Amino acid sequence: MTVHLARRGNVAIVTIDNPPVNALGHAVRRELSDTLARIEADVDVAAVVLICAGRTFSAGADVREFDKPPAAPALGAVLRAIDHATKPWIAAIQGTALGGGLELALACRFRIACPNARLGLPEVTLGLIPGAGGTVLLPRLIPADKALEIIGFGKPVNAREAQAVGLIDGIAEGDLLEAAMDFASGILVNPLPPPAIARQVIPESAPGAFVAVATRIAAKTPGQHAPAAAVQALRGSLSIPPIEALAAEAQTFRHLKQSDQSRALRHVFLAERNTTRSVRLDGAAPNDLAMMGVIGGGTMGAGIAAACLLAGLSVVMIERDTAAAAAGAARVSEIIASSEKRGLISAKKHALIKRAFLTSDDYAALARADLVIEAVFEDMGVKKQVFAQLDAVTRPDAILASNTSYLDLNEIAASTRNPARVIGLHFFSPAHVMRLLEIVMPDAAADRTLAKALSLAERLRKVPVLAGVCDGFIANRIMSAYRCECEYMLEEGALPWQVDRAMTAFGMPMGIFQMQDLAGLDISWAMRKRQAATRDQDARYVEIGDRLCEAGRLGRKSGRGYYWYPDGKTPVPDPEVEALIKQESERKRLRRIVPSDAAIMERILSTMQAEGHRILREGIARNADDIDVVMVNAFGFPRWRGGPMFMETRVRTTDTVQPGTDGPPDQDQCRT
Ligand code: COA
């Protein structure tokens, strides 16, 4: 049984108990419908409290049922019966009420929530709009512009915000069930308001507010169908009778459910939750970690330290001298202060964090650390020195992690006394923001070491993806492959701004050449110079990057790179770069043919996919879904396209990209 019915006096208590998140799957819908019928028939029941077991109210429709044939009763039908119930239902909300979970609460006559509850209609994040009355009920309870904010951005609101706009009727400061029971006694002595669906007088928005929100949504979600459909549904919802609006909403929901975008978003949602599903390890509970060590207070080290501090861990940061330690501490403090300014943490938590953070130039301060993450300069010699010191000062059971992006972790591990406790934890910058964490497994790493790393990922609320040891792991290896392909395209006829335009039109936040300008061209130039002697001389090598650096064009920081930055930040196509590229094509006797944007994107995608397959064959990634999770979370591959590996499995439609004319790309060398 997933729905339980109890009675206290004349109040029925309905409890949904469907772990882990009380999703409204078929059994719940059927039992809820039966329970409603029993309550309606019971003359002794005057009111109903609806509550959910466990840590959360309900996460809505069961995402895992979406690709199965529909099974009656539909959620909409159950909720319409609650709308029209003769006895008032009171939703008692703890944790999250999301999607169908909030629609269920909206169908109830009243809603009260715990102070830490979150309420939202995040369907757009799955390529959908609410399908069980959300777009019809919500704007009958709160102003339409606020309803559009919640539905069109898919971002939940907290209990205080919900109360302020009129979405809930009260906040339960103490025990939720008791508060709901008290609330039930209170309402029985007064005339009941009509159900949301039948309200004639609805809250008004300020003039122009709805259009302003719709404009913001359109600007934030180019290329995506669901947010635009949400705007349309809400507009319609207030201009036609509710019954017609419900039918229109259901039709749009069914249509979107079949779309490539929704399938892609659902794929990523499930893939992100599956990355460690088959990893079964004992030996580390999430609260096993208390004190972290971070070596290096540069951008990456400071970001990692801040991420740990914000997650409630203590951090000791080690730098080579007191001046460097002070600079590292300042970087961390800046991140924490800005978290408070943005309302992400309270002043009290800020004060606690300050007390949990220590910097030192003495490795001995790490004696009590449970896990140490090294984030120093990418040089094998430097890393080995750090690990030798860690070997000497840390507890024998402490985990030693490296944040290297491409160095051989087996070699680092082998340089220590106990390689079993060494692992790679590859964060992405800014480390306190980016959700992806590549966990890189050297050959000798023990299960316990991996278990601790996974605990840390959970504690930091990161998406962990397991990767094998190789140059670049999953993310950087694929990036390096397609960057190389983009450079080939420059020699063959494209220009940087055309490649970047094709990528942003596809949905990437930034093109590859703008991204390189931002990162600075000199770092990879230095690396290429170091590798020059050992490079395969027969391999195709694109010299455009070297020529730019030789001309002092080191990227945005120097005002010029692949682009010109006249105001220091806006990239402008530069005829000088065009001339330089054409000169290189000529030097190599390559005939320039300007490709279409679609052909550019097709070539980039094929390269990502080919490298993805290579990574799979080599066992670097465990499965194709993990690669999609990495690409979406590391480099802004559009989530609504599902990732390169997912796209390969789909029949190409106009929703994806136009097939290009190029043959399979030349997947060879070029690793920098
Ligand atoms: N349907 C089915 N399963 C769901 C689900 C849903 N709507 N929402 C969450 N789950 C499952 C997850 O897949 C996960 O399963 P697993 O333990 O087998 O991996 C489990 O519930 C816990 O979810 P997770 O996201 O790992 O936990 P969390 O505490 O970080 O977040 C939520 C909980 C509810 C906030 C989050 O899962 C969420 O946002 N869910 C989607 C809500 C949504 O979009 N609803 C609208 C559906 S149209």
Residues whose N, C-alpha, C, O or C-beta is under 5 A from the ligand:
A	BS01	COA	P20 V21 A23 A59 G60 A61 D62 V63 R64 T96 L98 G99 G100 P122 E123 R273
